[in-house]
Amino acid sequence: MVELSLANRSALVAAVAASCWSCGSGHSSDTLLGGADTGYYSDDAAAPDDSSPIADSASPPADTAPACPPSTTMSFTPRTYTAAVAHQGVCTAADVSDFVSACGQNSTTSSCSAWEATNLPAGDAGRGTACGRCIVAPDDNGGLWFDPTGLAYPNYGACIQLSDPIDGPSCSAAYDNATACDDVACDACPSTEFEGCASASARGACSTYVSTENGACTTDFADGGVATTCSPGAASHSVDLDYTYIITLVCGSL
C-alpha cells in the first residue's frame, strides 16, 4: 500500500466540491457553492467501490506518471489539531437538515448564501447562531473541516477522534495533515485525475505526512473500523449522510 486514505478521495473531492465553501482565511466565506449536477460520485469521476472515502484501496502503480502532476506544497504548514467536543447540543435535527438541504450536494449558491447569512457571524463574533458557529468552528474542530485551499469536507478527523478514544486522537491529526497536504498538491486537478496526483504527492512532497497517517490510522482504517462508521453515505454514494452523521455527532445532542 502507498497510503491508506486515497481510496475514494477523488470521488469525495468531486462531491464536496459541489457543496464546498469558497473561503478566505478564517472561514469567512464568500459563499457556499452548491451544485445539483454533482453527487457523491460525480459523472466525471470514476466511482470506486462502496467502502469509506477515508479507507484503503489500491493506488496507481508507483511508476505511473500522473496526468495532473502535483502542485508545489512549499506553502503548506500543518495546522495544530484542536480536539473536537462531542454532543455540544447546539444543533437540533431540524438545524442539521436545514444545513444539508441548503449547503449539501444538491444545494445552490443562493440557498447556501441564505443559510450562511442567517447562521454565521459576519464581522461581529456575536452574530449568527450557536449551531452555525459549531458547524463552522474557528479551530476546524466543528462539523466541517476545511483544507488549506478552502474546500470543506465533513469533519472525518473529528469523527475518528470522538469515535475511538484510544487511537483516534493520533489518527485524526495525522489524517488531517495528510489530507491537507494532498489537497494543496492536487485540488487544482480534475476529479478524474485527483487520485493519481495524490498518489504521486504521497510518494513525494507529502510522503512524511502520509507515512505518519499510515502508522497512526491502521486500526481506524481497517475493515469495520471507525472510518467506516464515520462515512455512512459511502454505500449509497451520499456525502450528505456523512455531513448529517458528523455534524450531529459534534453539534447535536445525545
TIKEFI-476754 format. One line per field, with one value per residue (C-alpha): residue in three letters; residue number from 0; z, x, y. Coordinates in steps of 0.5 Angstrom, whole numbers, plus 500, padded with zeros to 3 digits. Layout:
N
drense <- (ALA | ...);
pavex <- (NUM | ...);
c3 <- (Z | ...);
c1 <- (X | ...);
c2 <- (Y | ...);
END
This chain:
254
drense <- (MET | VAL | GLU | LEU | SER | LEU | ALA | ASN | ARG | SER | ALA | LEU | VAL | ALA | ALA | VAL | ALA | ALA | SER | CYS | TRP | SER | CYS | GLY | SER | GLY | HIS | SER | SER | ASP | THR | LEU | LEU | GLY | GLY | ALA | ASP | THR | GLY | TYR | TYR | SER | ASP | ASP | ALA | ALA | ALA | PRO | ASP | ASP | SER | SER | PRO | ILE | ALA | ASP | SER | ALA | SER | PRO | PRO | ALA | ASP | THR | ALA | PRO | ALA | CYS | PRO | PRO | SER | THR | THR | MET | SER | PHE | THR | PRO | ARG | THR | TYR | THR | ALA | ALA | VAL | ALA | HIS | GLN | GLY | VAL | CYS | THR | ALA | ALA | ASP | VAL | SER | ASP | PHE | VAL | SER | ALA | CYS | GLY | GLN | ASN | SER | THR | THR | SER | SER | CYS | SER | ALA | TRP | GLU | ALA | THR | ASN | LEU | PRO | ALA | GLY | ASP | ALA | GLY | ARG | GLY | THR | ALA | CYS | GLY | ARG | CYS | ILE | VAL | ALA | PRO | ASP | ASP | ASN | GLY | GLY | LEU | TRP | PHE | ASP | PRO | THR | GLY | LEU | ALA | TYR | PRO | ASN | TYR | GLY | ALA | CYS | ILE | GLN | LEU | SER | ASP | PRO | ILE | ASP | GLY | PRO | SER | CYS | SER | ALA | ALA | TYR | ASP | ASN | ALA | THR | ALA | CYS | ASP | ASP | VAL | ALA | CYS | ASP | ALA | CYS | PRO | SER | THR | GLU | PHE | GLU | GLY | CYS | ALA | SER | ALA | SER | ALA | ARG | GLY | ALA | CYS | SER | THR | TYR | VAL | SER | THR | GLU | ASN | GLY | ALA | CYS | THR | THR | ASP | PHE | ALA | ASP | GLY | GLY | VAL | ALA | THR | THR | CYS | SER | PRO | GLY | ALA | ALA | SER | HIS | SER | VAL | ASP | LEU | ASP | TYR | THR | TYR | ILE | ILE | THR | LEU | VAL | CYS | GLY | SER | LEU);
pavex <- (0 | 1 | 2 | 3 | 4 | 5 | 6 | 7 | 8 | 9 | 10 | 11 | 12 | 13 | 14 | 15 | 16 | 17 | 18 | 19 | 20 | 21 | 22 | 23 | 24 | 25 | 26 | 27 | 28 | 29 | 30 | 31 | 32 | 33 | 34 | 35 | 36 | 37 | 38 | 39 | 40 | 41 | 42 | 43 | 44 | 45 | 46 | 47 | 48 | 49 | 50 | 51 | 52 | 53 | 54 | 55 | 56 | 57 | 58 | 59 | 60 | 61 | 62 | 63 | 64 | 65 | 66 | 67 | 68 | 69 | 70 | 71 | 72 | 73 | 74 | 75 | 76 | 77 | 78 | 79 | 80 | 81 | 82 | 83 | 84 | 85 | 86 | 87 | 88 | 89 | 90 | 91 | 92 | 93 | 94 | 95 | 96 | 97 | 98 | 99 | 100 | 101 | 102 | 103 | 104 | 105 | 106 | 107 | 108 | 109 | 110 | 111 | 112 | 113 | 114 | 115 | 116 | 117 | 118 | 119 | 120 | 121 | 122 | 123 | 124 | 125 | 126 | 127 | 128 | 129 | 130 | 131 | 132 | 133 | 134 | 135 | 136 | 137 | 138 | 139 | 140 | 141 | 142 | 143 | 144 | 145 | 146 | 147 | 148 | 149 | 150 | 151 | 152 | 153 | 154 | 155 | 156 | 157 | 158 | 159 | 160 | 161 | 162 | 163 | 164 | 165 | 166 | 167 | 168 | 169 | 170 | 171 | 172 | 173 | 174 | 175 | 176 | 177 | 178 | 179 | 180 | 181 | 182 | 183 | 184 | 185 | 186 | 187 | 188 | 189 | 190 | 191 | 192 | 193 | 194 | 195 | 196 | 197 | 198 | 199 | 200 | 201 | 202 | 203 | 204 | 205 | 206 | 207 | 208 | 209 | 210 | 211 | 212 | 213 | 214 | 215 | 216 | 217 | 218 | 219 | 220 | 221 | 222 | 223 | 224 | 225 | 226 | 227 | 228 | 229 | 230 | 231 | 232 | 233 | 234 | 235 | 236 | 237 | 238 | 239 | 240 | 241 | 242 | 243 | 244 | 245 | 246 | 247 | 248 | 249 | 250 | 251 | 252 | 253);
c3 <- (500 | 498 | 503 | 507 | 505 | 498 | 496 | 495 | 496 | 488 | 489 | 495 | 493 | 487 | 492 | 497 | 491 | 489 | 496 | 499 | 501 | 497 | 503 | 505 | 511 | 518 | 514 | 512 | 506 | 500 | 499 | 500 | 493 | 491 | 485 | 483 | 478 | 482 | 487 | 492 | 485 | 480 | 473 | 471 | 477 | 476 | 482 | 487 | 491 | 497 | 502 | 506 | 503 | 508 | 508 | 504 | 497 | 491 | 489 | 482 | 481 | 483 | 476 | 473 | 472 | 474 | 468 | 473 | 477 | 484 | 485 | 490 | 497 | 499 | 503 | 507 | 514 | 518 | 523 | 530 | 531 | 536 | 539 | 538 | 543 | 542 | 543 | 544 | 544 | 540 | 533 | 533 | 528 | 524 | 524 | 521 | 516 | 514 | 513 | 509 | 505 | 504 | 503 | 501 | 495 | 492 | 494 | 490 | 491 | 493 | 499 | 502 | 502 | 505 | 511 | 512 | 512 | 518 | 522 | 521 | 524 | 520 | 523 | 530 | 533 | 537 | 531 | 527 | 531 | 536 | 531 | 525 | 530 | 531 | 524 | 522 | 528 | 528 | 530 | 525 | 530 | 528 | 524 | 518 | 516 | 511 | 508 | 506 | 500 | 503 | 501 | 506 | 508 | 513 | 519 | 519 | 523 | 529 | 528 | 528 | 535 | 538 | 536 | 538 | 545 | 544 | 537 | 535 | 537 | 534 | 527 | 527 | 527 | 522 | 517 | 517 | 516 | 510 | 507 | 507 | 504 | 499 | 497 | 497 | 492 | 488 | 489 | 482 | 478 | 475 | 480 | 475 | 476 | 483 | 486 | 481 | 483 | 491 | 490 | 487 | 492 | 497 | 495 | 494 | 498 | 502 | 504 | 511 | 513 | 509 | 513 | 519 | 518 | 516 | 522 | 526 | 523 | 522 | 527 | 525 | 517 | 518 | 515 | 520 | 524 | 526 | 519 | 516 | 522 | 520 | 513 | 513 | 506 | 502 | 501 | 498 | 495 | 499 | 502 | 505 | 510 | 512 | 514 | 518 | 522 | 523 | 525 | 529 | 533 | 534 | 535 | 536 | 543 | 546);
c1 <- (500 | 502 | 498 | 491 | 487 | 487 | 482 | 476 | 478 | 478 | 471 | 470 | 473 | 468 | 463 | 465 | 467 | 460 | 458 | 464 | 465 | 469 | 473 | 478 | 482 | 479 | 473 | 470 | 467 | 464 | 459 | 457 | 458 | 452 | 451 | 446 | 450 | 455 | 453 | 458 | 461 | 460 | 459 | 466 | 469 | 471 | 467 | 471 | 468 | 463 | 468 | 469 | 472 | 477 | 479 | 484 | 485 | 490 | 493 | 496 | 503 | 509 | 512 | 505 | 506 | 500 | 496 | 496 | 502 | 502 | 503 | 508 | 507 | 512 | 507 | 504 | 504 | 501 | 496 | 496 | 490 | 485 | 480 | 473 | 468 | 462 | 455 | 455 | 447 | 447 | 444 | 437 | 436 | 432 | 438 | 443 | 437 | 437 | 444 | 445 | 439 | 442 | 449 | 450 | 451 | 444 | 445 | 445 | 449 | 443 | 441 | 448 | 449 | 442 | 444 | 451 | 447 | 443 | 448 | 455 | 458 | 460 | 465 | 462 | 463 | 456 | 452 | 450 | 447 | 450 | 449 | 452 | 459 | 459 | 459 | 464 | 468 | 474 | 479 | 477 | 474 | 467 | 462 | 466 | 473 | 477 | 483 | 488 | 485 | 478 | 475 | 470 | 469 | 465 | 470 | 472 | 478 | 474 | 469 | 475 | 478 | 471 | 469 | 476 | 479 | 485 | 488 | 483 | 487 | 493 | 490 | 485 | 491 | 495 | 489 | 488 | 495 | 496 | 489 | 491 | 498 | 495 | 490 | 495 | 498 | 492 | 486 | 487 | 487 | 480 | 477 | 478 | 486 | 486 | 488 | 494 | 496 | 495 | 499 | 505 | 505 | 504 | 511 | 514 | 513 | 507 | 511 | 512 | 505 | 502 | 507 | 505 | 498 | 499 | 502 | 497 | 491 | 492 | 486 | 482 | 482 | 482 | 475 | 470 | 474 | 471 | 473 | 467 | 463 | 464 | 462 | 455 | 454 | 459 | 454 | 449 | 454 | 451 | 456 | 450 | 449 | 457 | 455 | 449 | 452 | 458 | 455 | 450 | 456 | 459 | 454 | 448 | 445 | 446);
c2 <- (500 | 507 | 510 | 509 | 515 | 516 | 510 | 514 | 521 | 523 | 522 | 525 | 531 | 532 | 531 | 536 | 541 | 541 | 543 | 547 | 554 | 559 | 561 | 566 | 565 | 564 | 561 | 568 | 565 | 569 | 564 | 556 | 554 | 548 | 544 | 540 | 536 | 533 | 528 | 523 | 520 | 526 | 524 | 526 | 522 | 514 | 511 | 507 | 501 | 503 | 503 | 509 | 515 | 515 | 508 | 504 | 501 | 500 | 506 | 507 | 504 | 508 | 508 | 511 | 519 | 523 | 526 | 532 | 533 | 535 | 543 | 545 | 545 | 549 | 554 | 548 | 548 | 543 | 546 | 544 | 540 | 542 | 537 | 537 | 536 | 531 | 533 | 540 | 541 | 547 | 544 | 540 | 535 | 540 | 545 | 540 | 538 | 545 | 546 | 540 | 542 | 549 | 547 | 540 | 536 | 538 | 546 | 552 | 558 | 562 | 557 | 557 | 564 | 565 | 560 | 563 | 570 | 567 | 563 | 565 | 571 | 577 | 582 | 581 | 575 | 575 | 575 | 568 | 562 | 557 | 552 | 555 | 557 | 550 | 547 | 552 | 553 | 557 | 552 | 547 | 543 | 543 | 539 | 542 | 541 | 546 | 544 | 550 | 551 | 553 | 546 | 544 | 536 | 533 | 533 | 526 | 527 | 530 | 524 | 519 | 523 | 522 | 515 | 512 | 515 | 510 | 511 | 516 | 523 | 521 | 518 | 525 | 529 | 525 | 524 | 532 | 533 | 528 | 530 | 538 | 536 | 532 | 538 | 543 | 539 | 537 | 541 | 544 | 537 | 535 | 530 | 524 | 526 | 527 | 520 | 520 | 526 | 525 | 518 | 522 | 527 | 521 | 519 | 526 | 532 | 529 | 523 | 525 | 526 | 520 | 516 | 518 | 517 | 510 | 509 | 512 | 510 | 503 | 501 | 506 | 505 | 497 | 494 | 495 | 501 | 508 | 511 | 506 | 509 | 516 | 515 | 512 | 515 | 511 | 505 | 510 | 515 | 521 | 525 | 529 | 523 | 524 | 531 | 529 | 524 | 528 | 535 | 531 | 528 | 534 | 539 | 535 | 532 | 525);
END
